Structure formats: C-alpha cells, structure tokens
Amino acid sequence: MTVGVLLALTVAFILLDITLRQLGASLGGSSEISGYVMAATASWGLSFALIELAHVRIDFLRLRFRTWGRIVMDLLAIGSLAVTTIVVAVQTWPVLGKSLQSSARANTPLETPLWIPQTIWFSGWLWFALTASLMLLCAIGLLASGRLQSFDDQFGTVSEADAKDSEQEAAR
C-alpha cells in the first residue's frame, strides 16, 4: 500500500510539473525524483514479488516433467536467482561507495547527494539477495526433510487455476 501511495504521489508530481511547464513555470526535478522512486520501488519490490511467487517463469518445459523433474527445475530457478541477485548486490556497492567517498551530487538543479537514493537502491538489492538466498536454503531444507508437497507449494509456480482460487478466497 505504501509503495502504491508513493508511486501515485510521484505521478501526481510529474503531472503537476508537466502542467506547470505548459504555463511557463516548473517545479523542477520531476524526472530525477521519478528515477529515484523507480529504482527504490523496483529493488525493494523484487523481494516482495519473489515471496508472492509473482516472478515470471516460463512453465512450458517444467510442466512436462514429473515430480522430481519439476523439483530440479524449481531448485534451478531459485538457485540461479539467488546467485544472480548476490552478484548484482555486490556490484551495487561500488556505486554507492564511490558516491560516499567523493560526496557526489546529482548533476541536476536539485543537486541531490547521491548517497541518499543509492542507499535505498543498494539496500533493496541487498534485501533481495538475502531473501533469495534464504529461500534457497529453505528449499534445500524442505527437500532434505522429504517434504515435497511443501516444497512445491512454496517454490513451484502458481497456475491460473490456483491464482483464480486465491482471488476468490481473497474476495470472501
């Protein structure tokens, strides 16, 4: 909800700035601020999407397998996601580190100290990497304990039928 309000406020700010430009004035900074909001909501939203099984997965191959084939595909998916997010999170630190070291500011009229939006962005990627890594460990734990149905519930894909059932339950 908070993210939705933040995005709605950003849209309202951009629309106000565009309207004011037509009248010969401007608040300034709308493209800069919207970029910061987009980076923050994307980096933090990825973790939420992961927990909700909302990341896009191509199922046509996975659905052709039986139980253990699906498990391997699901484990490969969460494992590759965890590794990728760790690499990205590690690579975001030098960007923030250089901004902190040089007291960098945006080359815009706002002259925003770049460490502020970059800290939010970096922490979102760090959280995503931590979330994906913990989910990988949980997946391995479920498999090691033989809880295949729990593994499928937590790390499988959501079919259209499952999604409709969830929507109907939420509507009640």
ZADO-1210 file (C-alpha; in nm, 4 decimals, padded with zeros to 6 digits):
<atoms>
<atom x="00.0000" y="00.0000" z="00.0000" code="MET" pos="1"/>
<atom x="00.2782" y="00.2424" z="00.0938" code="THR" pos="2"/>
<atom x="00.4542" y="00.1821" z="-00.2367" code="VAL" pos="3"/>
<atom x="00.1302" y="00.2431" z="-00.4250" code="GLY" pos="4"/>
<atom x="00.0846" y="00.5749" z="-00.2462" code="VAL" pos="5"/>
<atom x="00.4469" y="00.6684" z="-00.3211" code="LEU" pos="6"/>
<atom x="00.4001" y="00.5881" z="-00.6906" code="LEU" pos="7"/>
<atom x="00.0682" y="00.7787" z="-00.7034" code="ALA" pos="8"/>
<atom x="00.2325" y="01.0832" z="-00.5428" code="LEU" pos="9"/>
<atom x="00.5173" y="01.0601" z="-00.7916" code="THR" pos="10"/>
<atom x="00.2715" y="01.0507" z="-01.0817" code="VAL" pos="11"/>
<atom x="00.0829" y="01.3490" z="-00.9370" code="ALA" pos="12"/>
<atom x="00.4113" y="01.5403" z="-00.9001" code="PHE" pos="13"/>
<atom x="00.5080" y="01.4653" z="-01.2615" code="ILE" pos="14"/>
<atom x="00.1645" y="01.5683" z="-01.3900" code="LEU" pos="15"/>
<atom x="00.1772" y="01.8905" z="-01.1908" code="LEU" pos="16"/>
<atom x="00.5250" y="01.9658" z="-01.3262" code="ASP" pos="17"/>
<atom x="00.4128" y="01.8983" z="-01.6854" code="ILE" pos="18"/>
<atom x="00.1090" y="02.1221" z="-01.6380" code="THR" pos="19"/>
<atom x="00.3214" y="02.3991" z="-01.4917" code="LEU" pos="20"/>
<atom x="00.5655" y="02.3724" z="-01.7837" code="ARG" pos="21"/>
<atom x="00.2776" y="02.4450" z="-02.0202" code="GLN" pos="22"/>
<atom x="00.2167" y="02.7627" z="-01.8210" code="LEU" pos="23"/>
<atom x="00.5822" y="02.8673" z="-01.8362" code="GLY" pos="24"/>
<atom x="00.6861" y="02.7508" z="-01.4858" code="ALA" pos="25"/>
<atom x="00.8224" y="02.4297" z="-01.3382" code="SER" pos="26"/>
<atom x="00.8811" y="02.2672" z="-01.0037" code="LEU" pos="27"/>
<atom x="01.1928" y="02.1019" z="-01.1470" code="GLY" pos="28"/>
<atom x="01.3372" y="01.7665" z="-01.0631" code="GLY" pos="29"/>
<atom x="01.0415" y="01.5526" z="-01.1640" code="SER" pos="30"/>
<atom x="01.2493" y="01.3249" z="-01.3880" code="SER" pos="31"/>
<atom x="01.5205" y="01.2947" z="-01.1223" code="GLU" pos="32"/>
<atom x="01.2803" y="01.2163" z="-00.8405" code="ILE" pos="33"/>
<atom x="01.0795" y="00.9718" z="-01.0521" code="SER" pos="34"/>
<atom x="01.4042" y="00.7888" z="-01.1367" code="GLY" pos="35"/>
<atom x="01.4890" y="00.7577" z="-00.7685" code="TYR" pos="36"/>
<atom x="01.1391" y="00.6335" z="-00.6868" code="VAL" pos="37"/>
<atom x="01.1535" y="00.3804" z="-00.9712" code="MET" pos="38"/>
<atom x="01.4927" y="00.2461" z="-00.8565" code="ALA" pos="39"/>
<atom x="01.3729" y="00.2161" z="-00.4970" code="ALA" pos="40"/>
<atom x="01.0401" y="00.0501" z="-00.5758" code="THR" pos="41"/>
<atom x="01.1993" y="-00.1890" z="-00.8245" code="ALA" pos="42"/>
<atom x="01.4814" y="-00.3028" z="-00.5984" code="SER" pos="43"/>
<atom x="01.2546" y="-00.3483" z="-00.2964" code="TRP" pos="44"/>
<atom x="00.9578" y="-00.4791" z="-00.4969" code="GLY" pos="45"/>
<atom x="01.1581" y="-00.7673" z="-00.6400" code="LEU" pos="46"/>
<atom x="01.1789" y="-00.9311" z="-00.2961" code="SER" pos="47"/>
<atom x="00.8072" y="-00.8946" z="-00.2420" code="PHE" pos="48"/>
<atom x="00.7363" y="-01.0450" z="-00.5830" code="ALA" pos="49"/>
<atom x="00.9652" y="-01.3369" z="-00.5019" code="LEU" pos="50"/>
<atom x="00.7863" y="-01.4139" z="-00.1772" code="ILE" pos="51"/>
<atom x="00.4486" y="-01.3929" z="-00.3522" code="GLU" pos="52"/>
<atom x="00.5682" y="-01.6243" z="-00.6372" code="LEU" pos="53"/>
<atom x="00.4932" y="-01.3379" z="-00.8764" code="ALA" pos="54"/>
<atom x="00.8143" y="-01.3530" z="-01.0776" code="HIS" pos="55"/>
<atom x="00.7609" y="-01.4582" z="-01.4365" code="VAL" pos="56"/>
<atom x="00.8563" y="-01.8179" z="-01.5028" code="ARG" pos="57"/>
<atom x="00.8328" y="-01.9995" z="-01.8311" code="ILE" pos="58"/>
<atom x="00.6390" y="-02.3127" z="-01.7441" code="ASP" pos="59"/>
<atom x="00.6071" y="-02.4950" z="-02.0737" code="PHE" pos="60"/>
<atom x="00.9121" y="-02.7130" z="-02.0031" code="LEU" pos="61"/>
<atom x="00.8576" y="-02.7567" z="-01.6287" code="ARG" pos="62"/>
<atom x="00.5022" y="-02.8827" z="-01.6753" code="LEU" pos="63"/>
<atom x="00.6235" y="-03.1673" z="-01.8967" code="ARG" pos="64"/>
<atom x="00.8188" y="-03.3203" z="-01.6078" code="PHE" pos="65"/>
<atom x="00.7027" y="-03.5383" z="-01.3242" code="ARG" pos="66"/>
<atom x="00.7664" y="-03.4557" z="-00.9584" code="THR" pos="67"/>
<atom x="01.1478" y="-03.4807" z="-00.9447" code="TRP" pos="68"/>
<atom x="01.1936" y="-03.3067" z="-01.2789" code="GLY" pos="69"/>
<atom x="00.9819" y="-03.0173" z="-01.1535" code="ARG" pos="70"/>
<atom x="01.1779" y="-03.0088" z="-00.8308" code="ILE" pos="71"/>
<atom x="01.5040" y="-02.9833" z="-01.0239" code="VAL" pos="72"/>
<atom x="01.3619" y="-02.7015" z="-01.2380" code="MET" pos="73"/>
<atom x="01.2322" y="-02.5145" z="-00.9318" code="ASP" pos="74"/>
<atom x="01.5619" y="-02.5586" z="-00.7483" code="LEU" pos="75"/>
<atom x="01.7497" y="-02.4393" z="-01.0557" code="LEU" pos="76"/>
<atom x="01.5217" y="-02.1338" z="-01.0738" code="ALA" pos="77"/>
<atom x="01.5628" y="-02.0272" z="-00.7102" code="ILE" pos="78"/>
<atom x="01.9337" y="-02.1147" z="-00.7140" code="GLY" pos="79"/>
<atom x="02.0095" y="-01.9124" z="-01.0255" code="SER" pos="80"/>
<atom x="01.8017" y="-01.6235" z="-00.8913" code="LEU" pos="81"/>
<atom x="01.9921" y="-01.6282" z="-00.5610" code="ALA" pos="82"/>
<atom x="02.3294" y="-01.6294" z="-00.7368" code="VAL" pos="83"/>
<atom x="02.2253" y="-01.3525" z="-00.9765" code="THR" pos="84"/>
<atom x="02.0912" y="-01.1290" z="-00.7003" code="THR" pos="85"/>
<atom x="02.4070" y="-01.1766" z="-00.4948" code="ILE" pos="86"/>
<atom x="02.6185" y="-01.0721" z="-00.7947" code="VAL" pos="87"/>
<atom x="02.4007" y="-00.7653" z="-00.8560" code="VAL" pos="88"/>
<atom x="02.4006" y="-00.6676" z="-00.4865" code="ALA" pos="89"/>
<atom x="02.7791" y="-00.6994" z="-00.4719" code="VAL" pos="90"/>
<atom x="02.8123" y="-00.4851" z="-00.7847" code="GLN" pos="91"/>
<atom x="02.5869" y="-00.2104" z="-00.6468" code="THR" pos="92"/>
<atom x="02.8157" y="-00.1460" z="-00.3511" code="TRP" pos="93"/>
<atom x="03.0992" y="00.0165" z="-00.5546" code="PRO" pos="94"/>
<atom x="02.8474" y="00.2624" z="-00.6985" code="VAL" pos="95"/>
<atom x="02.7339" y="00.3673" z="-00.3513" code="LEU" pos="96"/>
<atom x="03.0875" y="00.3527" z="-00.2137" code="GLY" pos="97"/>
<atom x="03.2221" y="00.5927" z="-00.4768" code="LYS" pos="98"/>
<atom x="02.9363" y="00.8345" z="-00.4134" code="SER" pos="99"/>
<atom x="03.0046" y="00.8282" z="-00.0402" code="LEU" pos="100"/>
<atom x="03.3792" y="00.8673" z="-00.0895" code="GLN" pos="101"/>
<atom x="03.3520" y="01.1616" z="-00.3260" code="SER" pos="102"/>
<atom x="03.0403" y="01.3225" z="-00.1733" code="SER" pos="103"/>
<atom x="02.8878" y="01.3019" z="-00.5201" code="ALA" pos="104"/>
<atom x="02.5810" y="01.5048" z="-00.6031" code="ARG" pos="105"/>
<atom x="02.3391" y="01.4725" z="-00.8929" code="ALA" pos="106"/>
<atom x="02.4247" y="01.6882" z="-01.1926" code="ASN" pos="107"/>
<atom x="02.0795" y="01.8462" z="-01.1815" code="THR" pos="108"/>
<atom x="01.9210" y="02.1603" z="-01.0340" code="PRO" pos="109"/>
<atom x="01.8320" y="01.9630" z="-00.7186" code="LEU" pos="110"/>
<atom x="02.1964" y="01.8573" z="-00.6627" code="GLU" pos="111"/>
<atom x="02.0762" y="01.5605" z="-00.4589" code="THR" pos="112"/>
<atom x="02.3506" y="01.3913" z="-00.2575" code="PRO" pos="113"/>
<atom x="02.3646" y="01.0629" z="-00.4460" code="LEU" pos="114"/>
<atom x="02.4252" y="00.8526" z="-00.1375" code="TRP" pos="115"/>
<atom x="02.0606" y="00.9049" z="-00.0340" code="ILE" pos="116"/>
<atom x="01.8825" y="00.7388" z="-00.3291" code="PRO" pos="117"/>
<atom x="02.1711" y="00.4959" z="-00.3822" code="GLN" pos="118"/>
<atom x="02.1487" y="00.3736" z="-00.0216" code="THR" pos="119"/>
<atom x="01.7800" y="00.2951" z="-00.0692" code="ILE" pos="120"/>
<atom x="01.8563" y="00.1246" z="-00.4025" code="TRP" pos="121"/>
<atom x="02.1531" y="-00.0708" z="-00.2623" code="PHE" pos="122"/>
<atom x="01.9617" y="-00.1852" z="00.0465" code="SER" pos="123"/>
<atom x="01.6766" y="-00.3077" z="-00.1760" code="GLY" pos="124"/>
<atom x="01.9161" y="-00.5208" z="-00.3796" code="TRP" pos="125"/>
<atom x="02.0839" y="-00.6451" z="-00.0629" code="LEU" pos="126"/>
<atom x="01.7450" y="-00.7422" z="00.0793" code="TRP" pos="127"/>
<atom x="01.6520" y="-00.9171" z="-00.2465" code="PHE" pos="128"/>
<atom x="01.9797" y="-01.1149" z="-00.2392" code="ALA" pos="129"/>
<atom x="01.9232" y="-01.2088" z="00.1253" code="LEU" pos="130"/>
<atom x="01.5615" y="-01.3093" z="00.0583" code="THR" pos="131"/>
<atom x="01.6535" y="-01.5232" z="-00.2449" code="ALA" pos="132"/>
<atom x="01.9408" y="-01.6863" z="-00.0550" code="SER" pos="133"/>
<atom x="01.7230" y="-01.7675" z="00.2451" code="LEU" pos="134"/>
<atom x="01.4572" y="-01.9086" z="00.0156" code="MET" pos="135"/>
<atom x="01.7211" y="-02.1288" z="-00.1496" code="LEU" pos="136"/>
<atom x="01.8270" y="-02.2576" z="00.1923" code="LEU" pos="137"/>
<atom x="01.4632" y="-02.3220" z="00.2861" code="CYS" pos="138"/>
<atom x="01.4092" y="-02.5068" z="-00.0417" code="ALA" pos="139"/>
<atom x="01.7097" y="-02.7282" z="00.0236" code="ILE" pos="140"/>
<atom x="01.5875" y="-02.7871" z="00.3791" code="GLY" pos="141"/>
<atom x="01.2426" y="-02.8938" z="00.2611" code="LEU" pos="142"/>
<atom x="01.3942" y="-03.1329" z="00.0106" code="LEU" pos="143"/>
<atom x="01.6377" y="-03.2749" z="00.2659" code="ALA" pos="144"/>
<atom x="01.3495" y="-03.3452" z="00.5032" code="SER" pos="145"/>
<atom x="01.1435" y="-03.5077" z="00.2263" code="GLY" pos="146"/>
<atom x="00.8630" y="-03.2501" z="00.2379" code="ARG" pos="147"/>
<atom x="00.7970" y="-03.2497" z="-00.1369" code="LEU" pos="148"/>
<atom x="00.4442" y="-03.1069" z="-00.1211" code="GLN" pos="149"/>
<atom x="00.5613" y="-02.8163" z="00.0965" code="SER" pos="150"/>
<atom x="00.8472" y="-02.7592" z="-00.1472" code="PHE" pos="151"/>
<atom x="00.6040" y="-02.7474" z="-00.4398" code="ASP" pos="152"/>
<atom x="00.3675" y="-02.5141" z="-00.2518" code="ASP" pos="153"/>
<atom x="00.6483" y="-02.2725" z="-00.1667" code="GLN" pos="154"/>
<atom x="00.8706" y="-02.2903" z="-00.4751" code="PHE" pos="155"/>
<atom x="00.6551" y="-02.4211" z="-00.7579" code="GLY" pos="156"/>
<atom x="00.4677" y="-02.1980" z="-00.9946" code="THR" pos="157"/>
<atom x="00.1190" y="-02.0646" z="-00.9453" code="VAL" pos="158"/>
<atom x="-00.1143" y="-02.1998" z="-01.2114" code="SER" pos="159"/>
<atom x="-00.4055" y="-01.9968" z="-01.3452" code="GLU" pos="160"/>
<atom x="-00.6480" y="-02.2193" z="-01.1536" code="ALA" pos="161"/>
<atom x="-00.4552" y="-02.1618" z="-00.8292" code="ASP" pos="162"/>
<atom x="-00.4487" y="-01.7871" z="-00.8942" code="ALA" pos="163"/>
<atom x="-00.8263" y="-01.7787" z="-00.9513" code="LYS" pos="164"/>
<atom x="-00.8846" y="-01.9793" z="-00.6314" code="ASP" pos="165"/>
<atom x="-00.6670" y="-01.7328" z="-00.4363" code="SER" pos="166"/>
<atom x="-00.8560" y="-01.4364" z="-00.5847" code="GLU" pos="167"/>
<atom x="-01.1904" y="-01.5929" z="-00.4919" code="GLN" pos="168"/>
<atom x="-01.0720" y="-01.6603" z="-00.1352" code="GLU" pos="169"/>
<atom x="-00.9459" y="-01.3029" z="-00.1030" code="ALA" pos="170"/>
<atom x="-01.2810" y="-01.1681" z="-00.2256" code="ALA" pos="171"/>
<atom x="-01.4678" y="-01.3524" z="00.0506" code="ARG" pos="172"/>
</atoms>
